[in-house]
Amino acid sequence: MTAARDIMTSAPQCIDEDQTLVDAAKAMDLLSVGALPVCGADRTLIGMLTDRDIVVRCIARNGDPATTRTGDLAQGPLVMVQVADDVDQVLKTMSRNQVRRLLVADGHDLVGIISQADVARWASPQDAGEALAEISL
């Protein structure tokens, strides 16, 4: 059985809810990622922030990314799976919730993220295409 741990990207970086969108964009660039989990002061996950959120929900609406806080745009509710969950269940969770990135937890600790790219690398081209089509409906 292939589990979430086998296809996830490990050790995701959180960004603090009080950091600016400019800080988030710089972190995304440095990490070569398109999304970051947003954490509160006590490292509690409060949402996800994507590069698209920064562009569409801030810049396109004449917001100031230098003053807008990540917590202001963090998307929730969070959709998570556990590291031991079967990949078929992971794909169903992504499809059912229409999310392109899925947080992976070990108990209550964030340990990874599964993205569409992770799914594409894991699955056969046909299976990946079917799964990604379901996620992107």
Secondary structure by P-SEA (a helix, b strand, c coil): ccccccccccbbbbbbccccaaaaaaaaaaacccbbbbbccccccccccccccccccccccccccccccccccccccbbbbcccccaaaaaaaaaaacccbbbbbccccccccccaaaaaacccaaaaaaaaaaaac
